[in-house]
Amino acid sequence: MICFTAATAQQRTEMKGTVADSASKEFLEMATITAQDPKDSSLITYTLSDKKGAFRLTGLPANKPIRILISYTGYRTWIKTLGTDRGTDLGSIPLAMAAKELGVVEIAGNRPPISIRKDTIEFNADAFKTRPNAVLEELLKKLPGVDIDPEGKITVNGKAVSRILVDGREFFGNDPKIALKNLPTHIVDKVQVVDTKTKQEAKMGIEKDGEDRTINFTLKPDKKRGLFGRITGGYGTDERYDASGMLSFFNGPRQISVIASSNNLNRMGFTMNEVVAANPMRGGGMSISMGGSGGMSVNGLSFGGGGDGIRTTSMAGVNYNDEWAKDLKSNTSYQWNNTNSKFNTISENRYNDGRSILGNRDGYSRNQTHSLNLNLEYALDSVTTMTINPRYNNTRQSSNTSSIETTFRDLEDKANERNGRNISRDEQTNFGMDVNVMRILNKKGRSIGIRLNGNFGDNTGNAFNYSDQQFFVNNLLDSTSVLDQRSITSAKRENYEAGITYVHPINDNWRLNAGYSFRHDINNSRRETFNFDEDLKGYSDLDSLYSNKFNNKTTSHQPNLNFQYSNKKKTFHATIGGGMIYNTLENISFYDKREFRQEQTNFNPNTRISYTLPNKAQLSFSYNGNTQQPSIEQMQPVPDNSNPLSVRIGNPNLKTSYSQMFSINFNKFSPKGYGIFSNIGFRPTTNQFSTITKVNANGSQSTQTINVNGAYNMNGHVNASYNKVKKDYQFRVNGGGFVSYSNNVNFSNINNKRGDTAVYKNISKNLSVSPNFNTSFSWKELLDVTVGYRPSYSQVTNNRTNVKTTNFTQRVSVGGTLYWPKNFFVENDFSYNYNANIAPGFKKGIALYHAAVGYEFMKKAANVKLYAYDIFHQNSNIRRTVSELGTFDTRTNMVDQYFMLSLTYNFNKFGAKNPSNRRRDGNRMMDFFF
C-alpha cells in the first residue's frame, strides 16, 4: 500500500507560466488556466493568475497527455495539447483581444470552469461532474464558494442567496427548492451568480450593496426543446407512503412544468419555503432546541427536521413561461397545498420564582392553500418597459385541540388545573397587483421608474372555546370556573403604495438616485364573543369584554436621496444618503369609544462603503435603518382568552418600532477554492415591541405588548472554507462560528419573591455562541462522505435575580453514499443530538440513524430502493427555550421507525435545431433516455 501511494505521488507533476496582453505586454490578473483530459474534455485541475500574471498548475498526471486552456474575458482563448514529454514551464503566454463576431458558437469543452466579469461569477456546469439524474442542488454543492447548510440556506462567498432563476425566469414563483430538488443537472449550461435586483433596478442600472445574491441556471441550447421528468412511489410499514412526480416540457421560450406530491412522512410539499415555527418570546429570552429528525431551533425559530406532530402533506402545481409576442413575456404559476396534522405535545415550564406549569396538548389540524401568480413584461418601445404582477391566495385552516394544564406555586403547592378544548375554522383571501414602468431617458445612464402597488385581504373565523378550571389553596379545592364561548371574527385589509425613482449620472464616477414613496394601510377588525346560554341552549349572550370593532390606518411618506460613487478601477464604491420616514398612525376602538393618533418622524439612513484591497479581499461598512408597524392583533384591545389561564391583551397605544443597523464586513474569496467571510453588526432599537406580564395569586397570568427602549443586539460571525476540485475527487471543508449578545427589556412580576405582586422592569443579558464545522469528500462517481459538528451554548442573566441560566447542545452528523458494486448504491445517515440541561423525564441524547440500499437499472434511468428510517427507534422532537424568566421544555410526537420500498423513474427526450449538434448524416441529434 505504501509503495502504491508513493508511486502514485511520483506520477504527479506541475506546470507554471505567465499570461500577458499580446499588444501592450501588460500582465493579466485573474486569467483562468484549465487542464483537461483531451479524450473527454473532463476537468483535471484549474487555477488563476496572480497580479503579475503568474500561475502554477499542480497535480497533473505525468503519464498522460493534457490540454491547457487559458482564457480571459474579452480575449481569445489559448488552447494547446501537450504530450507526456512536456516541460514544466510554458513561459509567457500572449493573449490577443477577441473580435466581436456574430453567430460564433463557443465550444462548451473549451470554456474555463470559472470566469469572473464585473459583479458576475460564472461556472461552466460541465466542468463539475455529477452523477446521472443528479438534481441542481447536487451541482451547487460542488461549486467553489457555494455552501448549502443543513437547513437548506444557500450562500455564495458568504452572501445569502434569495432567488433562483432558470434561464433568467422564475420557476414556480419565489420558491428555490422546486428547481433545486427537481431539475436535472444535465440540462444546465452555466451557473451565474449576480447581485439580486428587481427587473426595474436591473434595467435602470441601480447599484446594489452585494449583500444578497441571485443564482441563474442557463440551459444548454439543445436542452431548451424537449420533455423530461421524474416519477417516484414508495410504500412501507405503518402505512407510510411517499409519491411525487414532475413533468416538464420546454420549447424555446415556452416552458411548462407540472409537479405533484403526497406523503405522510412529515416532508414538506415542493412549494413550501423554508418554514420557521415561531413560539412567542417570553420576555425577549433566548431559545435553543434540538430534534431527533435533525431539526434545530434558535430563539424559537425551528429549522429542518419534520416539524411538530405527524403530517400528511399533498400538493400540486403548474408553472408556465412563454413569450406571447416579440415584446411580451409572461410567467404564470399555480400551487395547491393541503396538510393534515396530528400532534401530542408534553410541556414543562419552570419559572425562576418557583412556579411551574405542566401541560399535555393533543389534537389535529388542517391547512389548505391555493395561490396563483402572474407576471407580464411588455416592452412599450425600445426604451420603455412595463411589468404587471397580479397575484391571488386563499387559505383555509381548521383545528381541534384538547389540553390539560396544571400550575404549581412550588413543587408541592398546586395553584390551578385546567381542562380545555378549542375548535376553530378560519379562511383568508388575499389579492394584490404590482405595476412598474421604467423608461431610459436621452442621456446615457439616466432613467426614471414608477411603481404602483395594491393589496386587498379578507379574513373570517369561527371558534369555540371551552375550559373547565379549578383553583386550589393549600392543595385544597377553593373555587371552580367554566368558560364556554363562541367567537366570530372578521377582518379586512387594504394597502396602497406609489413610488417614483430617478437615476441621473453626474459624471463617470458619480450618480444621483432620488425617489419618493407613499403608502396607505387600512385595517378593520371585528370580534364578537358569545357565552353559552343554558336556557336557550345556544351561544346567544354577547360578552362585551371579549368583543370589539377596531379600525387602524397608517400613512407613510418616504422621500430619499443618495449619491453613488465608483472609482475608475472599480475598487472603491460608496453609497451615501438616506431618507425621511413620516408616519401617521390612527386607531379607533368602537366598543369602548377610544381613539388614538400619533405622528412619528425617523431618519432612514442608506450608506454603504466598500473597498477592494490589492489581494482582492473586500472590506465594507454599512449603516441602514428601518421601521416596523405593530400588527392589528397586537393593537386590538380585546383579551385573547383561548387559554383563560394565560390571556393576551392588545394595546392600541403601541408606537412604530425603529431600528438602526451598523455592520462591518470582511470577505476574501479566491476562485482557487478558499475563502473567509466575516461580519460584525450592532442594532439598537427604539420603541421595541416587548411585553408586560402579570401573574395573579391563583396562578393565572395576563400578557400585553408594549414599547420599550434600551434594547440592542450585537453579533459577529466568521466562516472559512476550502474547496479542492480534481478530475477524480472533490474535497470541501468549512468551519466558523456565530456569536450574539443582546440586551432585552420587559416588565413582569414573575421574578418577584412570593407575595410581592408589583410589576418591575427586567433587563436580560443574552449570550449565544454557535461554532460549526463540516467537511465532505467525493471520489469519482463511487463515494460521497460528509461529516459535521455543531455545538451551541447560550446564557441568560437577569438584572433582578442575578440568576444565570445556561444551555448547551451538541450535534454530530455523519453521512455517506457508496455507489458500488456496479448499479448498486448504499446510503447511510447518522446524527446524534445531546442536551445536558434538558428537564428530568426528557431524553438527553437522541441517536438517529437512517440507511438504504438500492439498485439502478434501465441505463440508470430507474432505481429501486429499500429505505430504513430511525433504525434505533429514538426519534423525538425535544425543544428547550431559555429566558430570563425560566426554562421551558416541550416534547412533540414525530414520525418514528418505518421501512419503505420505493421505485424512481427518470425520463428525458430532447431535440435541437442547432446545426452544430446535427449528425453527419443530416439527421437531427436526439437524446432519448429511458
Buried (B, 14 or more C-beta within 10 A) or exposed (E): EEEEEEEEEEEEBEBBBBBBBBEEEEBBBBBBBBBBBBEEBBBBBBBBBBEEBBBEBEBBBEEEBBBBBBBBBEBBBBBEEBEEEBEEEBEBBBBEEBEEEEEEEEEBBBBBBBBBEEEEBBBBBBBBBBBBBBBBBBBBBBBBBBBBBBBBEBBBBBBEBBBBBBBEBBBBBEBBBBBBBBBBBBBBBBBBBBBBBBBBBBBBBBBBBBBBBBBBBBBBBBBBBBBBBBBBBBEBEEEBBBBBBBBBBBEEBBBBBBBBBBBBBBBBBBBBEEEEBEBEBBBBBBBBBBBBBBBBBBBBBBBBBBBBBBBBBBBBBBBBBBEEEEEEBBBBBBBBBBBBBBBBBBBBBBBBBBBBBBBEBBBBBBBBBBBBBBBBBBBEEEEEBBBBBBBBBBBBBBBBBBBEBBBBBEEEBBBBBBEBBBBBBBBBBBBBBBBBBBBBEEEEBBBBBBBBBBBBBBBBBBBBBBBBBBBBBEEEEEEEBEBBBBBBBBBBBBBBBBBBBBBBBEEEEEBBBBBBBBBBBBBBBBBBBBBBEEEEEEBEBEBEEBBBBBBBBBBBBBBBBBBBBBEEEEBBBBBBBBBEBEBBBBBBBEBEEBEBEEEBEBEBBBBBBBBBEEEBBBBBBBBBBBBEBBBBEBBBBBBBBBBBBBBBBBBBBBBBBBBBBBBBBBBBBBBBBBBBBBBBBBBBBBBBBBBBBBBBEBBBBBBBBBBBEBBBBBBBBBBBBBBBBBBBEBBBBBBBBBBBBBBBBBBBBBBBEEEEEEBEEBBBBBBBBBBBBBBBBBBEBBBBBBBBBBBBBBBBBBBBBEEEBBBBBBBBBBBBBBBEEEEEBEBBBBBBBBBEBBBEEBBBBBBBBBBBBBEBEEEEBBBBBBBBBBBEEBBBBBBBBBBBBBBBBBBBBBBBBBBBEBBBBBBBBBBBEBEEBEEEEEEEEEBEBE
